[in-house]
Amino acid sequence: MKKQKDFLALSDFDGPWIAGLLDRAIEMGKSPGAGGGRPLAGKSIGLVFEKASTRTRVSFEAAIYQLGAHSIYMNPNEIQLGRGETVADTARVLSSYLDAIIVRTYAHERLEEFAGNSRVPVINALTDKHHPCQTLADLMTILEKKGRLAGIKAAYIGDGNNVANSLIEGASLMKMDLSLACPEGFEPDPLILEKAMRSAGGEIVVLRDPKEAAGMADVIYTDVWVSMGQEANAGEKKDRLRDYQINEALLACAKPDAVVMHCLPAHRGEEITSGVMDGPRSVVFEQAANRLHTGKALLERLMAS
């Protein structure tokens, strides 16, 4: 029997599918026991994490528990994957024990190989190219704060990393306008950008000037300048991104009711000031809380029979 669909990138789905999941996540956020009880009772879900995690790991483990399932956390030092067993062999074995597997790894191709050899759904908990679970929480937060997604203008300021790539896909699917301000050489993945721009319901542009990108924005978003695994080039990246900080001056370029978002962890004083992050227009911690609700909705959608 063909396994249920994996969740590797937002572009694998369409707008109505994402919209339905967001509606369910909002319902779950308002009433934690809404309409489901423990729909995943008796199921076991594995978490294979090759990168450190706070929000993704804890929100998924809490979501799994609240849905009635059992979670098994694994890092490479605890399983044979860290001693040379192939990705394919690991996926075949683990998927014979588990009902779904959540994977956080480096190269996206490694995740695709894992999913291609798994007989159960695989969820992308982050790769170097995509972070779709984060974008689900981002979209939920914008929907809650602005009442809609279509026609909303978001501005992403900083490194065109995995978070930016998934945000591009989310904006395209939900008919949002998205301006990304990135220094030369730090743009989002060109293939992801090109594909999203071809099918976008709104405008997606890459700019150099943060103030131009933030102009009349409803949402201003940033992420760390140096992602996990890029520490060797940290000094150079920080120098190139120094003018791409969300601060009070940049926030003044946006709409008066614009909200500020950050996927966390934040390096205060680098990509965002504490004054903005702790200010009245910040929804950063509500955004983080929504990781639980979107995680629950995603697991229910992929697994509940």
TAWOHU-V609372 format. One record per residue. N is the residue number from 1. NEAR is the number of other C-alpha atoms within 12 Angstrom. Layout:
n->N near->NEAR
n->N near->NEAR
This chain:
n->1 near->5
n->2 near->10
n->3 near->18
n->4 near->22
n->5 near->24
n->6 near->35
n->7 near->36
n->8 near->36
n->9 near->39
n->10 near->39
n->11 near->33
n->12 near->21
n->13 near->22
n->14 near->23
n->15 near->27
n->16 near->15
n->17 near->23
n->18 near->36
n->19 near->29
n->20 near->21
n->21 near->31
n->22 near->38
n->23 near->28
n->24 near->31
n->25 near->39
n->26 near->33
n->27 near->23
n->28 near->30
n->29 near->28
n->30 near->15
n->31 near->14
n->32 near->23
n->33 near->21
n->34 near->20
n->35 near->16
n->36 near->22
n->37 near->19
n->38 near->24
n->39 near->26
n->40 near->30
n->41 near->22
n->42 near->18
n->43 near->27
n->44 near->30
n->45 near->38
n->46 near->36
n->47 near->39
n->48 near->43
n->49 near->34
n->50 near->31
n->51 near->25
n->52 near->24
n->53 near->24
n->54 near->19
n->55 near->27
n->56 near->40
n->57 near->34
n->58 near->23
n->59 near->30
n->60 near->45
n->61 near->32
n->62 near->27
n->63 near->37
n->64 near->41
n->65 near->27
n->66 near->29
n->67 near->37
n->68 near->25
n->69 near->30
n->70 near->26
n->71 near->31
n->72 near->28
n->73 near->28
n->74 near->26
n->75 near->24
n->76 near->24
n->77 near->15
n->78 near->14
n->79 near->23
n->80 near->19
n->81 near->24
n->82 near->17
n->83 near->13
n->84 near->13
n->85 near->15
n->86 near->19
n->87 near->32
n->88 near->23
n->89 near->20
n->90 near->33
n->91 near->36
n->92 near->23
n->93 near->23
n->94 near->35
n->95 near->30
n->96 near->20
n->97 near->19
n->98 near->29
n->99 near->34
n->100 near->41
n->101 near->47
n->102 near->47
n->103 near->48
n->104 near->41
n->105 near->35
n->106 near->27
n->107 near->24
n->108 near->25
n->109 near->21
n->110 near->26
n->111 near->39
n->112 near->29
n->113 near->22
n->114 near->36
n->115 near->34
n->116 near->25
n->117 near->26
n->118 near->34
n->119 near->27
n->120 near->34
n->121 near->39
n->122 near->41
n->123 near->44
n->124 near->46
n->125 near->46
n->126 near->43
n->127 near->36
n->128 near->33
n->129 near->37
n->130 near->40
n->131 near->40
n->132 near->43
n->133 near->48
n->134 near->44
n->135 near->43
n->136 near->48
n->137 near->46
n->138 near->49
n->139 near->51
n->140 near->42
n->141 near->39
n->142 near->39
n->143 near->28
n->144 near->24
n->145 near->26
n->146 near->23
n->147 near->16
n->148 near->21
n->149 near->33
n->150 near->27
n->151 near->26
n->152 near->33
n->153 near->36
n->154 near->46
n->155 near->49
n->156 near->54
n->157 near->51
n->158 near->49
n->159 near->42
n->160 near->42
n->161 near->37
n->162 near->41
n->163 near->44
n->164 near->47
n->165 near->43
n->166 near->40
n->167 near->48
n->168 near->53
n->169 near->46
n->170 near->51
n->171 near->46
n->172 near->41
n->173 near->39
n->174 near->42
n->175 near->32
n->176 near->36
n->177 near->36
n->178 near->47
n->179 near->44
n->180 near->45
n->181 near->40
n->182 near->37
n->183 near->27
n->184 near->18
n->185 near->19
n->186 near->29
n->187 near->30
n->188 near->37
n->189 near->27
n->190 near->20
n->191 near->16
n->192 near->31
n->193 near->34
n->194 near->19
n->195 near->19
n->196 near->35
n->197 near->29
n->198 near->18
n->199 near->24
n->200 near->29
n->201 near->25
n->202 near->27
n->203 near->28
n->204 near->40
n->205 near->32
n->206 near->36
n->207 near->28
n->208 near->27
n->209 near->26
n->210 near->38
n->211 near->31
n->212 near->27
n->213 near->36
n->214 near->43
n->215 near->30
n->216 near->27
n->217 near->35
n->218 near->38
n->219 near->46
n->220 near->53
n->221 near->54
n->222 near->51
n->223 near->40
n->224 near->38
n->225 near->44
n->226 near->32
n->227 near->32
n->228 near->25
n->229 near->17
n->230 near->18
n->231 near->14
n->232 near->12
n->233 near->15
n->234 near->20
n->235 near->14
n->236 near->16
n->237 near->28
n->238 near->27
n->239 near->19
n->240 near->24
n->241 near->34
n->242 near->26
n->243 near->27
n->244 near->43
n->245 near->42
n->246 near->46
n->247 near->34
n->248 near->25
n->249 near->19
n->250 near->36
n->251 near->41
n->252 near->25
n->253 near->25
n->254 near->31
n->255 near->23
n->256 near->20
n->257 near->20
n->258 near->32
n->259 near->42
n->260 near->47
n->261 near->45
n->262 near->44
n->263 near->44
n->264 near->31
n->265 near->26
n->266 near->28
n->267 near->22
n->268 near->22
n->269 near->20
n->270 near->29
n->271 near->39
n->272 near->40
n->273 near->25
n->274 near->22
n->275 near->18
n->276 near->33
n->277 near->35
n->278 near->21
n->279 near->20
n->280 near->19
n->281 near->29
n->282 near->34
n->283 near->33
n->284 near->35
n->285 near->27
n->286 near->28
n->287 near->34
n->288 near->33
n->289 near->31
n->290 near->40
n->291 near->42
n->292 near->38
n->293 near->45
n->294 near->43
n->295 near->47
n->296 near->46
n->297 near->44
n->298 near->45
n->299 near->46
n->300 near->34
n->301 near->29
n->302 near->27
n->303 near->33
n->304 near->25
n->305 near->14
